[in-house]
Amino acid sequence: MALLTTQPNVQDGTAGPTAEVPPKPGTRGRLDADRLRELRAIEELTLEGIKSAAPAPALSPAQDLARLLFGEDRARVHDRWRTLIRNQTFRHRPGRTPADQAALAYDWLRLVNDTLEEPRALATDPRLLASLHEWTAIVDGGGSLCTVAGIHYNLFLGSLLDHQAAQERDLSPFTSMQRIGTFLCTEVEHGNDSAAMETTARHDPDSGGFVLNTPHPGAQKFMPNTSLTGGPKTAVVAARLLINGRDEGVYLFLTPLSDENGLLPGIRVRRLPMRPTAPVDHCLTAFDHVQLPREALLQSDHGQLTDEGTLTSTLGNRRKRFLRSIGRVTTGKLCMSGAAVGASRAALAIAVRYGEHRRIQGPKAGERITINTHRTHHAPLLTSLATAYAMTFLHRTALDTWTTHTHDTREQAERLAAITKGWITWQARTITTQCRERCGAQGLFTANHLAHLPDYIEGTITAEGDNLVIWAKAAAELLLNPTTPPPPTPHGPQELTNPHFLRTLLAHTQTIWHTRAHTALRNQPATNPIGRWNNASTPALEMVSAHATLQAADAFLNATQQTTHPPTHHLITTLCHLFLLQQLRPHTGDLLAHNHLTPTHLHQLPTLTENLTENLAPHLTTLTDAFDLPPEYLTTIPITNPHHH
């Protein structure tokens, strides 16, 4: 928290863009690394100076809110990446092409690696990985870095470390960035049904190794970053293991793709068109009977190959073997959620600052007022702010649940990560679009960092499992559980002014949709499984949505109890109250029909919402200052400065 007390006042606009002298060829990475070390040294000296000072000043509401948002482990988990994005290389550069950005992403990836004492530690730390995405997603072109970093550290290096014999492999080419790691799973004809993929790895009994092959164009690996951009690459490839003609299911195989001279024999790569936002060197990749050694197979308890060529497994189900092989996608979901959370907070900070600086004609002649003065402008931003806080707290909860799960709780932790990813990224789409609109035409210019965010969020909605598909899976799992019992009667009055009563109403909403989905499922015969699911899927998805909202509400309510500082407690409780009312609004008809609400409650709802909005409006800047965005980031965005024209 000491860093917060010494942060420059970024509202005065005194720190403007800094001209950068182009480095000599080949020195870019070294200069950026030197600059990063300088910034970190400054922060360390600042911390030492503050530690020696006494007494420590009391926290402001914005600083205390930041403590709630980033947690007690903030210095380890977040400060490294916050310092990283202060580097001048992350500032907006006019005229940068998608191809330029795709190449730059790998330079930035090496800059990330330069900050690490041990890259393996990043690959095995979900909190640190998610935080990397949370902070780097907000810079211009950060989506490209998020993509290649998530693939290299989580899906590639993490998969190697999660399997046996990781200590026996020489991982130094990947931890030193001599070789970039990539992950090949999805195929042209197999996306969400990737367990049915057709790439094969046939066991060769003579050599003990494998022959990796793409049998037809539909089995080409779709979208991995396998081009020569960024340097030599090695992949972890998901392929169907064939032993003596027997299909043993899908496993992972370590496969070199290229070296300093180009693609290796048998590797075929064709570039796909680049996205205008978050561009990456996506490709179609195929294999023509590529010979792999025995150690290429990533083995663990879910599948081990004996010297005699027999596969042993603790899992008899081939689908379960596959899911265990690609277990890294759960951490990937948390990374995508983190990126969406970070992008939403940045968009709100930009939009709120713009609204404070942008002045329009007031009701009196010659009077000029800020556009944030108008309820039509600040009410949508406050609603989005309340949601962004809920997203952050839910993300922290999902991360904690995943990092502390046991064998018995793994499925529940995976399901929470999936549900959280769907809810957060869909909310982020709404928030980033809302912020862009509130900044009018100014929001359309890439220099103002808002135009690209909604498009990047679209990628997070699809990456690591399409939201609708992973929610459908979660819905089916929740339906297997007994009907949700009615929530207990909350403490305090049964009024809309009681946040715990509102939480109970959200729990009733989940129960209503759970019951409807169960009824719909039973209305179709067991002999027609597709018909049964089609009949139940709509209410089941509504049940998952209600469940996600309830998890977010619980996380937010828990956060309100984490401060005894009166101004902060009042502010965070009021914001939570607004969030609960907004989430309740779409379900008032059902709750009224089931006698959980009264007509009086419905009449009170609009007025109470307006009162909360009025009370929160003067605190817009405080609520976004708590996001603690670096001044080097904010002051180089034109519309965040008071004298921008």
N, C-alpha and C positions, 0 to 999 in steps of 0.2 A: 504493500500500500504506500510505501514511502515514495515510490515513483510518481504516484498520483499527485502528491503534495508539491512536487517540484516541476510539474509539467508546465510549459509556457502557456500563456493565455492565447489560444489559437483563434479567438474571436476577433482580435484586433487587426488581424491580417498583416502584421508587420513582417512575418517570415514569408517571403514570396518565392516563386520558382527560382531555382539556381541554375545558371548556365553550366553546362558540362563540357569540358574540353575533350574532344574525341581522343581515346587512348591509341597508342601505337598498336598495330596489328599483333594479335596474340596476347595482349596484356589485359583484356577486358576482365576475365575471371579473377586475375590477381588483384587488379585495382578494386573490384567490387568486394573481394574478400578482405582487403586491407581496410576499406571504408567500413565494412561491417564490424571488424574487430575494434576499430576506433570508436564506433558508436557504442558498442558493448562496454568498452573500457570507461567511456564517459558515464554510462549508467552505473557501473560498479563503483566508480569514485563518488558519484552522487549518493549512492546507497550508503557508502562508508561514512560520508560526511553527515548524513541524516542520522545514522545509528549513533554517532558520537554526540549529537546534539540532544539537549534535554531542557524541558520536557517535550515530548512529541505533541504537535498540535492536534486538536480534535478533528475528526473526519467531517467533511462537509457531506450533505445528503448525496451528492453525485459520487463522491469517493466511497461512501458506505454502500451505495447501490452497486458500484463496480465490484466491491468485495463480495456482494451476494451473487453477482453475475459470473465472476471468474473463480470464486472459491479460494479456500485457504492455501491451495497448492498452486496458486497463480504464478509465482516466480518460476517454478520448474516447468509448468505446463504451457504457459502463455507468453511469458516475457521474451523468450528467445525469438519467437516468430514476430511479435510486435516490433522488436528491434530490427529484425531482418527487413521488414517492409519499409523501414525508414530509409533504406539504401536508395540512392538516386537512380539506380538502374530500373527501379519499379515505377518511375514516373511516366506519365503519358508522353508518347512520342508521335507527333503528327506524321502521317505518311507511312507508317509501319504497315506492311502488307501481311496478309495471313501467313504466307510462307516465311516471312521474317519472324513473325511471332512464334510459329511452330519451331523454328530453329532456336530462337531465344529461350524457349521453355527449357531446353536442355542445358543452356548456359546457367539459367537460374537454378536448375536441379543440382548442378555441381556447386553452385553457391550455397544452396541448402546443405549439401554434404559437407562443405567447409565449416559449417557451424557445429558439426557433430563430433563429439569425442569418440563415439562408437556407433556407427550407423546401424548395427544390429539392434542396439537399444531402442532406436526409433521404430524399427520394424516390429518389435515385440511390445510396444507400448501404445495401446489404442487411444489413450487420452492425448498423448503427444501427437500421434498421427492425425486425430480429428482436429486438434488445435492448429496444426499446420494448415489444414484445409480452411479452417475458420478464419484465419488471418490472411492467407495468401489469396483467397478467392476474391478479396475486395479490390486488389490492385488492377490496373488496366492490363489485361492479358493474363491475369492471375488464374483464370480458369484453365488455361493451357498448362501452367505449372502444376495446378492441382491434379490434373489428369495424369501427367507423366510421373509425378511424385507418388500418387496413390498406386499406380501400377508398379513402379519400381520397388518401393519400400514395402507396401502392404501385400499386393497380390503375388509379386515375384519373390522378393527376398523373404517375406513373411511365410510364404508357402514352403520355401526351402527349409526355413528354421522350424516349421511346425512338424516336419517329417523326420523320421529317424535318419541317422547317418549325417545330419547336418554338420556336426562337429568334424566329421571326416572329410568333408568337401572343402576345397579351397575357395572360399567366398571373397577373397581379397580383390579379384577383378571387379566384383560388383560393389563392394563397400568402398573401393577407391574410385569408382566411376570410370575405370578403364573400359568396362563394358556396361551397357544399359540393359536392365532387365525388363521384359515385357511378358504379358500373360495372354494366352490364346485359348479361348473357350468357345464362345459363341460362333456359330457357323451360319452361312447364308440361309440355309433352310431350317436351322435349329437355334432359336433364340431363347424364349422362356421354357422351351422343352429341351434344353441342352443335355439333359440326361439321355436323350435319344440321338445324340450326335453320331456322325458316321466316320470321322477320321479314325483310322485304325493304327494300332501299334502291335504288329504280329511278333510274337516271341520266336526267336531263331534258336532252336535247340543246339545247333552246331557252334555258334559263337557265344550263346548265352545272352545275347543282346536282343535288339528289337528292330523292326523295319517299320518306319513311320510313313504312312501313305494317305493321300487324299483321293478317294475312289472316284469322285465325280465333282463337277463344278459346284453343286449345291452344298458340298461338304467343305468348301473353302472357309478358312477362319475369317470372320467378318469384323473389321474395324480395329484390330490391334495395331499399335504403332511400331510397325516392323520395317520401315524404310531405312535407308542409310543415313537419314538425318539424325544428328546427335551422336554419331559414331557407331562402333561395333555393338551388336546386340545379341543377347541370348534370351530364349523364351522358356517359360514353363507352358507346355502344351497339354491340353486335355485330349485324350484319345482313348478309344475303346481297345482294351487289352484282349488280344486273342492268343490263347494257348492251346496248341493242338486242335485248332478250329473251334474251340469253345470260347464263347463270349463271357469274360469275367467282369465286365462292367467298365466304367470310365475311370482312368487314373491319370496322374500327371507325370510328364516326362520332361527332363531338362534337355533342351535342344538348342545348340548354337545356330544362329541364323546368318551372321555375317562377320567379317573381319575387316582389317584396314584396306583390303583389296576389293571388297564388295561382298555380294551374297555368296554363301557357300553352296557346293554342289547339291542339287536336288531341291533347293529352296526357291520358290517362285513367289514374287511379291509384286502386286499392282496397286498403285496409289488410288485412293478414293478422293473425290472432290473435298476440298477443305471447307469447314464451316467458317462463316465470317466472324463468329464470336467463338472464343476459346479454341482456336485452330490447333489441331494436332495432326501429325502425319499418319492418319488412319489409312489402312491398306486392306486388300484381300491377300491372304497368304495360303499357299498350298505346298504340299510335300510330295516329292516323286521318289518313293522308295528310299528314304533317307535312313542310313544305317546309324543306330545308336548303341552305345555300350550298355551293359547290364546296369551299371550304376546310374543310368539316366532315369530309371524308374524311381519315383518318390514313394518310399515305403513307410508304413507305420502299422499299427495294430489292425487297421481296417483292411490291410492287404500287404502280404509279404511273400516274396518269391523264394522258394527253397533252391538249393543247389541242383536238385533234380528237376527243376522246372515246374514245381507244383505250387499253386497259390494257396496260402492260408489266410483266413480272415476271421476276425471276431464278429463281423457283420455278415449275415447270410443274404441280406437283401442288397442287390446291386445298386439300387437307387440310394440307399443309405451310404454305401461305400463312396459313391460319387459325391454326395452332399458333404461327407466328411473330408473328402479330398479338397473340395473348394470351400472349406470352412472359412477362409479368409474374406468371403464376400460379406459376412456379418460385420466385420470391422469396416469393410468398404461402405456399407450402408451408413454406419455412424460417421464416416468421413464425409459422405455426401450430405448428410444432415448438418454436419458442422459447417460445410461450405455454404449451405443455404441459410443457416443462422447468421453467419458472418456477413453474407451479402445483404441480408435483410436489415441488419443493424446499420451497416454502412449507408445503405440507401436512405434509411430514415434520418440518419445524422445529416446527410447532405440536404435532404428535402426540408428538414426543420430549419437548418441554417439559412437556406435560401428564403424560406418564408419569413425569417426574422429580418433579412436584409432588403427584400423586395418591398417597395413602398408603392402604394396606389392612392388615388384620391379618396379623402375621407368625407364624412357627411357635411363638414363645414367648408366654406370657401377657403381655399389655400391650405387646407389641412391635408397632411400626408400620413397614412397609417400603413403598418405592415400587413401583408396578406394573411399572416398567422392570426391577426385579430379576428378574422371572420370565422364564425362557427362552421360554415360550409367548407372552409379550408382546414381548420385544425381538428375538427371532429374525426375525419377519416384517418388523419395522421395519429391521433391518440388511440383510436381503435387498433391501428396497425402496431403502434408501440406496445400496447397491452399484449397483443398476440406475440410480438417479438420477444418480450420478456418471458412469456409462457413457453415459447419455443426453446429459448435458452435453458430454462430450468428443466424442461422435459428432456432435452438433450443430455444435460448433466446426469439426470436420473438414469437414462438408458445406458450411458457410458458406465456409470457406477455398477449397474446391474450386470452388464456384460463382463466387466473386469473382475468382478467378485463372484461370478457364477461357479457352481459346482457341477459335477457330473449329473446330479439329479435335477438341477435347475437350468441346465443348458438350453433346453427347448423353450422354456418360458423367456429366457434372456434373448434368444434369437428372435422370438416372436415380437418382443417389445422393441427390439432394434428395427425390425421390419415395419411395424406399425408406426413407430416414431419417424422413420425415414419418409414414409408416405405422407403423414400429416404435416411434418415440417416443410417438406419441399413444395407441397401444394399451397401451404400458407405463404411460403416465400414468393411463389409466383404472383399471388395477389398483392403482397406488400410491395415488391419491387415495381410492379406495374403501377400501383397507386402512387408511389413516390415519383416515378417518372412523369405521370400525368400532373401531379401537383406542381411540378416545376415547368410546366408548359413547354414551349418550343425549346427553351434552354436545356431541358432534359433530353432532347434528341441528339445533342452534340456529344460525341464520344469523350471529349475532354472533360466533361462534367460527370463521367463515370456512372451514369444511370442507364444509358441506352442499351448497353451490352448485358446488364445484369439479368433482365427477364429471360433473354435468350440463353444465358448460361444456366439459369435455373432449370430450363427445359431439359438440359442434359442431365442434371441431378435427378430429375423425375424418372428418367429412363435407366440411368446407370445403376449397376449392381442389382438389377431386378426392376422391371417396370412396376410402377406403383400399384396399378390396378391388379396386376397379377399377384404381387406379394400380399396385397390386402385380401384377395380372394383366397389365397392359401391360409392366411391368418383367420379368415372368417370360417373356413371349414374346420380348422383346429378348435376354434372357440365353440363351434356348434357341437363338438364331441363332448364338451363339458356339460354338466348338469345345468339346467336353467338357472340363470343368475338370481340369487335370493334378493328379496327387497332390501334396500339399504336401511340401516337403523335410523331411528328418529334423531335428528341432529340436536345438539345443545342450543339453547336460546330460542328466541321467538321464530315462529314459522312465517317469517316475513322476508321480502326481497332485500331488506337491509342487512340480513344475516348471511354472510358469505357461506357459512356451513350449510345453511338451508339450500342455497343455490347449488352447492356441490351435491347434496342429496337429490335434488331434482335432476341433475345430469346423470346420476346413477340410476334413477328411475327410467330415464330415457333409454339407457343401455338395456335395461331389463325388458322394456316394451318391445324393442326391436329384436332382442334375443328370442322372446316368446313368439313373435310373428315369424321369424325365420324357422324356428322349430316346427310351428304349425304348417308352414308352407312345405317344409321338407316331408312331413308325414302325409300330405295331401296327394302325393304321387307314389305309385307302387315301387317297391324295392327292386323290381325287375327292370326299372327304367332309371338308371343312375344319372344319366345326363338330364332327363326330365326332372328328377328330384332336385338336382342342383340348380338347374335353370329356374325352377319355381321358388327356390329359397335364396338365390344369390342376391337379389335386390335388397330384401330386408337384412340379409346377412352382412352386406357391405355397409348398410346404414348402422348396423350394430357395431362394426369395427370402427366406424367414424365416431360413434358415441363413446366407444371404449377409449379411443385415442384422446378425445376431448377430456374425458374423465381423468386419464393419466396426466394430462397437461395441467388440469385444474388442481390435482393433488400435489404436483410438483410446485406449482405457483403458491398454493396455500402453505406448503411446508417452508418455502423461502420467506414468506412474510413473518415466520416465527424465528428467523435467524438474526434478527436485529432488535436491540432494545433502545436504539437511538430514536427518540420520539419523532423528529421530523422525517427520518427515513421510514420508520414504521408506518406513519400515517400515509406517506406518499405511496409506498409499495402496496399497502393494504387497499388504498383507493384504486390503484391501477388494477390490482387483482379483482376487485369488485366489478370494475368495468368489464374486464375480460369475461368473468362468469356470466354477467348479464347478456353480453353479446353472444356468447355461445348458447345461452338458454333460448334466445329469441326464436330461432327456427322451430323449436320443439314445443312452443307454448300450447298449440292446438292439441297435441297428443296428451300433454300433461293435464290440460283442462278436462279432456274427455275421460281421463283415468282418475280424476278427482285429486290430483296432486297440486293443482293450482285452482284458484278461485277467480271469478270475474274481477273481483277487486284487485287481485294481483296483476291481472292483465292491464287494468286501467293505470296502475301505479308504474308499470315498467317504463313507458316512454319518459315520464317526468323524472324518475330516478336516474335514468341513463343521462338525461340532459344535465341534471345537477352534478353528477360525477364528472361529466365532460367539462362543465364550467369550472369545477374545482381544480381539475388537472391542467387546464389550458395554460395557466401562468408558469407551469413547470415543464413545458415542452423541452426547453434547452437543458434543464437539469437531467431529465430522463435520458437524453441522448448524449450528454457529456459523460454519463456513466459508462458509455461504450468505450471510452478511453482510446479513441482512434489517434494514432500518432500525428503530431502537428505537421510533420513532413508530408504526410498523406493528405490531410485536409486542406492545408493552405495552398497547395498546387492545383486544387480543383477550383476553377474560376468562380462558380456560383456560390461557393461557401464563403467568399470574401465580401465584406460590407461595401466596398467601393467598386465592385465589378459592374461594368456597363457593357 
